[in-house]
Amino acid sequence: MTDIYYSSTRGGERGVTASQAILKGLAKDGGLFMPDVIPALDISPAEMAGMTYQEVAYEVMKLYLTDFTEDELKSCISSAYDGKFDTEEIAPLAKADGAYYLELFHGSTIAFKDMALSILPHLMTVSARKNKADHTIVILTATSGDTGKAAMAGFADVEGTRIIVFYPKNGVSRVQELQMLTQKGENTSVVGISGNFDDAQNGVKKIFGDREFAKELEERGYQLSSANSINIGRLVPQIVYYVYAYVKLLEHGEISGDEAINVTVPTGNFGNILAAYLAKRMGLPIKTLLCASNDNKVLYDFFRTGIYDRRREFILTSSPSMDILISSNLERLIYLSAGCDAAKTEELMASLTGEGSYGVSDEMKKNMSDFRGGFATQEENAAEIRRLYDRTGYLIDTHTGVASCVYRKYAAETGDQTKTVIASTASPYKFLKSVMEAVSGTDGSETDEFSLVPEMERASGVPAPAAIRDLQNAAIRHNRQCSPEEMKETVSDILK
Ligand SMILES: *Cc1c(COP(=O)(O)O)cnc(C)c1O
């Protein structure tokens, strides 16, 4: 196997091994690490028929993490994808009304972030050992609601690590907030900020870019890293389930030979859909990547016009994990589309920070033509959740609702009948109130979320997952808050 090295999308770091890139999270120059070549699958989907999730994971991840030994990687995989998931399939496919819903929410925090964050701590520990890193690793994470809990669940009480999560105080669902505030583990900290997700993410990136602070922390025995999807250790495990889904479709006779499929992904930070794109570039037969947005449709506008413009109102929606105006991972697609031109990427990102927008050339836009944007308003989303439920009895969450709606609109508009996998990113139980409101068509703003559990059990025929049952009696363990400007001081204080 060829060794793969990683470079910053902004050119400041080159020749970085996978384990070093995982340890660092973000490159020193503020760029994101990208592999110098995208490896091709060395075994076809047909040859993978019959493989377990863990086996497929190894076939995909070994191509990227080339400085991990077979034993190291296999042990990370088996420690991650185990009984923490409530099904042996790990990521089952459900067929409803002609589309395939890839359920990525069977992990312990019932959202798709578990797919990568149950393995990241293991990859991180191995990486630290490999690089003889003797400092305590401090995972700094901004969350739009789901990453925070999944990252803490993964890193809780992992030796040699601390984890600090920043979330928008008024921008997450009640279940998401409670999941974070009740998190156990001596090494976990949660901070609500008076701002939105973009503020949290910018604050974290700023701390990463602060060399003086890094030095000060180093003297105190700490090294920063990230659990956000800017970390390549998040991105690589996310490629796996697209390959796995394709293999299962083949195995079940839903597709034949090397039939191309479409993929629809409810998108926020552009990590999940970028993983699907990498799967395509590795040789998986994917035709169109439908990038689904909610009312914060900055990506929809971008794919239509080639102009990325974040200067607009930030809208709080019923799909909070997609309420994002600065999609970090788009930088990786920009870099690839510019022919890995780091100077160009840096220039566009500077324009985004400075002016709040940038435009790409026609050539770059052409290089992104595998993508197509779509969006669903709150009302369209609720209507789709209800429509699908009424027609099939299958209940989806508000993020998957956005994707499902965008897919139906696309199919109607274009007549494209390509079989489509829709990434189903959260359990409907995580967004109880919005989902039950959608199904019943009523406004339940006064109701207590948990009182809706039996109702959802009846409606869906799926018993409430342990994550929800346990939450109702769990004690609140965190109560820190700060403003976006105080994030650095807060980190310093927590690490006292
Ligand atoms: C994080 C998240 C998304 C968005 O995924 P990105 O990788 O940030 O694009 C969508 N749905 C849910 C439920 C999420 O938690």
The ligand as an SDF file (V2000), in Angstrom:
LIG
                    3D

 15 15  0  0  0  0  0  0  0  0999 V2000
  -24.0340   17.3840   12.3240 C   0  0  0  0  0  0  0  0  0  0  0  0
  -25.3460   17.0180   11.7820 C   0  0  0  0  0  0  0  0  0  0  0  0
  -25.6930   17.2810   10.4410 C   0  0  0  0  0  0  0  0  0  0  0  0
  -24.7670   18.0210    9.5070 C   0  0  0  0  0  0  0  0  0  0  0  0
  -23.6250   17.2730    9.1890 O   0  0  0  0  0  0  0  0  0  0  0  0
  -22.3210   18.0020    8.5770 P   0  0  0  0  0  0  0  0  0  0  0  0
  -21.2970   16.9460    8.4970 O   0  0  0  0  0  0  0  0  0  0  0  0
  -21.9660   19.0670    9.5850 O   0  0  0  0  0  0  0  0  0  0  0  0
  -22.7140   18.5800    7.2860 O   0  0  0  0  0  0  0  0  0  0  0  0
  -26.9220   16.8520    9.9830 C   0  0  0  0  0  0  0  0  0  0  0  0
  -27.7940   16.2250   10.7980 N   0  0  0  0  0  0  0  0  0  0  0  0
  -27.4980   15.9540   12.0870 C   0  0  0  0  0  0  0  0  0  0  0  0
  -28.5090   15.2730   12.9250 C   0  0  0  0  0  0  0  0  0  0  0  0
  -26.2690   16.3350   12.6240 C   0  0  0  0  0  0  0  0  0  0  0  0
  -25.9910   16.0570   13.9040 O   0  0  0  0  0  0  0  0  0  0  0  0
  1  2  1  0
  2  3  1  0
  2 14  2  0
  3  4  1  0
  3 10  2  0
  4  5  1  0
  5  6  1  0
  6  7  2  0
  6  8  1  0
  6  9  1  0
 10 11  1  0
 11 12  2  0
 12 13  1  0
 12 14  1  0
 14 15  1  0
M  END
$$$$
